């Protein structure tokens, strides 16, 4: 039985991590913390009453030195880069759910996150935790940078196309919509019930910090620069992401042949479901699961391919994917606690 810890238990991703890990046959959560929350976890999250006796306290490296092998960092951006170096020096393995290690140079990080990066040493050592593309690297990693929720949906939707027909891609528009839990558990006016309920809006149009992350890892797939046009929207629901991706091509592509490409690309992946032609993903079908559902459609007269991709932003877009990465790192069954 391996002992793990969660830093940031008071947030939605931290709670989802604990919910899933409590079902894991090979792992035991022995440490939880949050900087601004103290007390029994069952008081922070009353639905876990009777499920755990864990107690939350401020992060303290000395208290995890002997009884934790891996730490999940479910903390806000800019916090992980202060904690992760200390954990790595203490020979702990780290899975970071924030954006602190997703971009690969300090200049890009400062541009998109608005602050200087404090851990240049580990920035390039972090492995991008998208199992469908980087499984072999994940196995050997000490520091995993868990993908963002929007990039998970977008990259999984686009990877088979760009890996096989990247030269035919002329432009990419990603129209993505997320539930409000993607913004975290914080009391701010834009995410209050009165502002979100019966409302729908775009935000950070062509200026979201996930855009360079999407560009970076799509470029690795095609081995050439990729630049997407990314527009996120806020849905008046708790959880889920639906991405509608418009790809303008230089030539016609058969829908049936492209469907075969996607089917072959993901044929061994336990959490990617390619839907039959004529079907479309729905958020209710992926809610509280680690699945990514994908569908394809074409307008051959305009050389247009439309890819739709749906995930739960808190599971495949965050905590579930983090556990999938842990399972790969330690040789556990990859689907353990996720099915």
Buried (B, 14 or more C-beta within 10 A) or exposed (E): EBBBBBBBBBBBBBBBBBBBBBEBEBBBBBBBBBBEBBEBBBEBBEEBEEBBEBBBBEBEEEBBEEEBBBBBBBBBBBBBBEBBBEBBEEEBBBBBBBBBBBBBEBEBBEEBBEEEBBBEEBBEEBBBBBBBBBBEBBBEBBBBBBBBBBBBBBBBBBBBBBBBBBEBBEEBBBBBBBBBBBBBBEEEEEBEEEBBEEEEEEEEEEEBBBBBBBBBBBBBBBEEEBEBEBBBBBBBBBBBBBBBBBBBBEEBBEBEEBBEBBEEBBEEBBBBBBBEEEEBBBBEBBBBBBBBBBBBBBEEEEBBBBBBBBBBBBBBBBBBBBBBBBBBBBEBEBEBBBE
